Amino acid sequence: MQYNPANPLIVQGDRTILLEVDNPLHAEARDTIAPFAELEKSPEHIHTYRLTPLSLWNAAAAGMTAEEMVAGLETYSKFPIPPNLPADLRDLVSRYGRVRLERIDGKLRLITKDQPLLEELARQRGVRDYLGERLDPTSFGIDDAHRGVLKQALIAVGYPAEDLAGYTPGAGLLLNLRQETLTGLPFLVRDYQKGAVDAFHAGGDVKGGSGVIVLPCGAGKTIVGLAALAALQTETLVLTTSTTAVEQWRREILDKTDIDPVKVTTYTGDSKAIGPVTLATYQIVTYRPKKNDDFPHFGLFNQRDWGLIIYDEVHLLPAPVFRITADIQARRRLGLTATLVREDHREEDVFSLIGPKKYDVPWRVLESKGWIAEAQCHEIRLGLPANLRMDYALAEWRDKFRLASENPVKEDLVELLLERHDAPEDRVLVIGQYLKQLRRIAERCDLPLITGATSNAEREDLYGRFRAGAIRRLVLSKVGNFAIDLPDANVMIQVSGTFGSRQEEAQRLGRILRPKEGEKPACFYTLVTRDTREMDFAHHRQLFLTEQGYSYEIVDESELTARIMARSEAAG
């Protein structure tokens, strides 16, 4: 067994792993364990990871073996690994695929070589309701309508099924990727994008056809979707987060494929056309007139013979869409996301209904190769003004976070940061949660503001002017979290966020990670009121990015002010 007191890992019997941040081997060890361990805490010096069933099953589904995981732990462990852990890890990993869904003679079956396990599962209350006729000692017949809910039930009892039952091909659709875009630029699918499609498609084998691709914002997840569409040559339904995202997908499809524009339709609140490639929003799909009414647009899933359904930003997939996704397991399903983290903790539903993680590239790997921009993250801590400290002390628990988030000192700091990033090449986004705060900043700094109430036409106009360089600064509400194509943005100032949302932190940093010309790194600032609930949430928000290898420089407001003043004096 390999171990060395100079190594950075402490592996513990409760499946937690402690990683020393200041160790010279920190980065190597982090990259080794990240594919199969989940980061739980990331204070300054010791980060805590946990080996969870889902993190192990995702790694197993991506082709990683238990032996490779154990070897990685042993290579970087400071002390001998607890003797129970390798056995526990191997047992958990072996549970993925011990039961399989297969199609034999056109009939769906649940199959396993482990007869006692099948007997045990057949007695589980959540599983037995979806089992059909007992065919032999090692298999049950399954109704196709139960394919999705059975997979949900099996993962809930700790035995995720490997789905090898195959998919309907869907109606054919001929299209090719262009070698030159409509705008005259050369177009080539990058190696990692091709690798993602190959992992998902698996050459058309039953092992492919459903799963999630995890790539950073700015790394071209839309291109992965287009390459999958070209590989499958089938009618496709794309579900995404907003009308802005729908328009972005449409632009990319027409710019980078030779498909007839008439065949690309949009199904949103503004237009409800259905064609060979249909782009729809989650909002319209989950719309219903009243809380207890049916979802009138669920019929979209059966309007055409879809061969592929793409779930963009799958970490934001609304709960009702899981229900219909359980019913359409015969269709190929591709999830695209920058993070598997869901704030509603429904990662198991993504695993069972969309599919396991099929491909993942660490953010810092793509950064090192120049595919996404280098980023510097700064957490600026500021105090509450004296006249608000008593208000905070007396506030109800649920109101404290908002009071801290709307700290008026942040408006002063935004102004200072805008002065700091006033170079002609700087493109700055100010983003936040609370509209009153954003309106004050927009008015004070004379900046355009985009919120959920901004019309689509006005949004597109402002985004277009930002891309063209006519305006260099925008204030955004939560609409800026995802699916906006502003490739020149290189500075993000986050004044407030949605509590401890790790996914939101990742999405917001991703807005400024498109590679730019020159060597100037992207800058991400998050403004946090010290000694308040906002600091606790800030630590949790930063977990995912810490796992990806980013660290936050902690800066006090007074230090920032002094730096900027010193720079101004030097320039003068």
VENKASUL-V274766 format. One record per backbone hydrogen bond with DSSP energy under -0.5 kcal/mol. NH is the residue of the N-H (numbers start at 1). CO is the residue of the C=O. If there is no record, write none. Layout:
nh: {NH NH}
co: {CO CO}
This chain:
nh: {4 7 9 10 12 15 17 18 19 20 21 21 23 26 29 30 31 32 33 34 36 37 38 40 41 43 47 48 49 49 50 51 52 56 57 58 59 60 61 62 63 64 69 70 71 72 73 74 75 76 77 77 78 85 86 87 88 89 90 91 92 93 94 95 95 96 96 97 98 100 101 102 102 103 104 104 107 109 110 111 111 112 115 118 119 120 121 122 123 123 124 127 128 129 130 131 132 135 135 136 139 140 141 142 146 147 148 150 151 152 153 154 155 156 157 158 159 162 163 164 164 168 171 173 175 178 181 182 184 187 194 195 196 197 198 199 200 201 202 204 205 208 209 211 212 213 214 214 215 215 219 224 225 226 227 228 229 230 231 232 233 234 235 236 237 238 239 239 240 246 247 248 249 250 251 252 253 254 255 256 257 258 263 264 265 265 267 268 268 273 277 278 278 279 280 280 281 282 285 286 287 293 296 297 298 300 301 302 303 306 307 308 309 310 311 311 312 312 314 314 316 317 321 322 322 323 324 325 326 327 327 328 328 331 332 333 334 335 336 337 345 349 350 351 352 353 354 354 355 358 359 361 364 365 366 367 368 369 370 371 372 373 376 377 378 379 380 380 381 381 382 388 389 389 390 392 393 394 395 395 399 400 400 401 403 404 405 406 407 410 411 412 413 414 415 416 417 418 419 420 421 422 422 426 428 429 430 431 431 432 435 438 439 440 441 442 443 444 445 446 447 448 450 454 459 460 461 462 463 464 465 466 467 468 469 469 470 471 474 475 476 477 480 481 482 486 489 490 491 492 493 494 494 495 495 496 499 501 502 505 506 507 508 509 510 511 511 512 513 515 522 523 524 525 525 526 527 528 528 530 530 532 535 536 537 538 539 540 541 542 543 546 547 548 549 550 553 553 554 555 555 557 560 561 562 563 564 565 566 567 568 569 570 571 572}
co: {77 4 76 18 16 12 49 10 47 8 19 45 20 23 25 26 27 28 29 30 33 33 50 48 48 46 19 41 17 47 38 15 50 52 53 54 55 56 57 58 60 59 65 66 67 68 69 70 71 72 73 74 9 82 82 83 84 85 86 87 88 89 90 91 92 92 93 160 95 111 162 100 109 164 102 107 104 102 140 100 109 138 113 114 115 116 117 118 119 120 121 124 124 125 127 128 141 133 139 139 136 110 133 108 143 144 326 146 147 148 149 150 151 152 153 155 154 99 161 101 162 330 305 233 173 256 185 255 181 179 190 191 192 193 194 195 196 197 198 201 202 205 200 333 356 335 212 359 213 337 216 220 221 222 223 224 225 226 227 228 229 229 171 276 308 278 237 310 280 242 243 244 245 246 247 248 249 250 251 252 253 176 260 261 263 277 279 266 271 266 263 236 276 265 238 278 267 240 281 282 284 290 294 287 295 297 298 299 300 304 235 235 332 237 309 334 239 310 311 336 313 314 318 318 319 319 320 321 322 323 324 324 325 328 307 209 309 211 311 213 342 346 346 347 348 349 349 350 350 212 212 214 548 362 362 363 364 365 367 366 366 513 522 551 524 553 378 526 379 555 528 385 385 386 386 388 389 390 391 392 396 396 397 397 399 400 401 402 404 407 408 408 409 410 411 412 413 414 415 416 417 419 420 423 472 491 474 429 493 476 433 434 435 436 437 438 439 440 441 442 442 473 475 451 455 456 457 458 459 460 461 462 463 464 465 466 465 465 428 448 430 450 477 478 479 484 486 427 427 523 429 492 525 431 493 431 497 498 500 501 502 503 504 505 506 507 508 509 510 371 374 490 376 492 523 378 494 380 526 382 528 529 532 532 533 534 535 536 537 538 540 542 543 544 546 545 377 551 552 379 553 381 556 557 558 559 560 561 562 563 564 565 566 567 568}
